[in-house]
Amino acid sequence: LLAKPHGVYSFFNGLAPDNLFFHGVACQCIKLQLAQLGLETEFLPCEIQVNEDAWKGVRRKYWHGDTYYLPVATWKTTTP
């Protein structure tokens, strides 16, 4: 699935969305796990604005806060 050597990959980063501390811990755990697979991962902060009306009818919000941390994973480059 992740076959392109210079590909850039991402995923929804929604672990611990209501607690910034635990979200940061989850990001570091993800980074370590992906490193074991040979991927380098960084989390780019993206400012977001969601009107509270957008959550009407949603049983459980899947994101809290004004900053989303977009995961960007690439294969580690090896130097000869």
Backbone hydrogen bonds in HBPLUS format (Angstrom, degrees):
<---DONOR---> <-ACCEPTOR-->    atom                        ^
c    i                          cat <-CA-CA->   ^        H-A-AA   ^      H-
h    n   atom  resd res      DA  || num        DHA   H-A  angle D-A-AA Bond
n    s   type  num  typ     dist DA aas  dist angle  dist       angle   num
A0007-GLY N   A0004-LYS O   3.19 MM   3  4.95 166.6  2.21 107.6 108.1     1
A0009-TYR N   A0073-ALA O   2.86 MM  64  5.04 167.3  1.88 152.5 156.4     2
A0073-ALA N   A0009-TYR O   2.81 MM  64  5.04 171.5  1.81 152.8 154.8     3
A0019-ASN N   A0016-ALA O   3.42 MM   3  5.81 174.0  2.43 116.3 117.2     4
A0023-HIS N   A0019-ASN O   2.86 MM   4  6.00 149.3  1.95 154.0 164.2     5
A0024-GLY N   A0020-LEU O   2.97 MM   4  6.13 153.6  2.04 143.8 149.7     6
A0025-VAL N   A0021-PHE O   3.03 MM   4  6.42 151.4  2.12 146.5 154.9     7
A0026-ALA N   A0022-PHE O   2.88 MM   4  6.09 158.6  1.92 145.0 150.6     8
A0027-CYS N   A0023-HIS O   2.92 MM   4  6.21 153.4  1.99 147.5 154.7     9
A0028-GLN N   A0024-GLY O   3.10 MM   4  6.38 154.9  2.16 145.3 151.1    10
A0029-CYS N   A0025-VAL O   2.97 MM   4  6.29 155.6  2.03 151.0 158.1    11
A0030-ILE N   A0026-ALA O   2.91 MM   4  6.14 161.9  1.95 153.2 157.8    12
A0031-LYS N   A0027-CYS O   2.93 MM   4  6.12 158.5  1.98 145.6 151.9    13
A0032-LEU N   A0028-GLN O   2.98 MM   4  6.23 156.3  2.04 147.7 153.0    14
A0033-GLN N   A0029-CYS O   2.94 MM   4  6.18 160.0  1.98 151.2 156.8    15
A0034-LEU N   A0030-ILE O   2.88 MM   4  6.06 165.2  1.90 158.3 161.9    16
A0035-ALA N   A0031-LYS O   3.01 MM   4  6.09 143.2  2.14 138.2 148.5    17
A0036-GLN N   A0032-LEU O   3.21 MM   4  6.52 144.5  2.35 141.3 149.1    18
A0037-LEU N   A0034-LEU O   3.01 MM   3  5.08 138.1  2.19  97.1 109.5    19
A0039-LEU N   A0034-LEU O   2.94 MM   5  5.28 162.8  1.97 142.1 139.4    20
A0038-GLY N   A0035-ALA O   2.94 MM   3  4.93 156.3  2.00 102.3 110.0    21
A0076-LYS N   A0038-GLY O   2.91 MM  38  5.76 166.3  1.93 156.5 154.0    22
A0040-GLU N   A0074-THR O   2.67 MM  34  5.36 164.5  1.69 170.6 171.3    23
A0074-THR N   A0040-GLU O   2.90 MM  34  5.36 155.6  1.96 150.8 158.4    24
A0042-GLU N   A0072-VAL O   3.00 MM  30  5.43 156.2  2.06 143.7 150.4    25
A0072-VAL N   A0042-GLU O   2.84 MM  30  5.43 157.0  1.90 165.0 170.2    26
A0044-LEU N   A0070-LEU O   2.81 MM  26  4.95 156.4  1.87 146.3 140.6    27
A0070-LEU N   A0044-LEU O   2.82 MM  26  4.95 148.3  1.92 152.0 141.3    28
A0046-CYS N   A0068-TYR O   2.72 MM  22  5.11 151.2  1.80 153.3 163.3    29
A0068-TYR N   A0046-CYS O   2.82 MM  22  5.11 169.5  1.83 150.3 151.2    30
A0048-ILE N   A0066-ASP O   2.75 MM  18  5.14 169.4  1.76 141.9 145.0    31
A0054-ALA N   A0051-ASN O   2.84 MM   3  5.58 154.5  1.90 123.0 130.1    32
A0055-TRP N   A0052-GLU O   3.08 MM   3  5.57 155.2  2.15 111.4 118.4    33
A0056-LYS N   A0053-ASP O   3.14 MM   3  5.37 165.3  2.17 109.1 113.5    34
A0058-VAL N   A0055-TRP O   2.97 MM   3  5.32 161.7  2.00 133.8 135.2    35
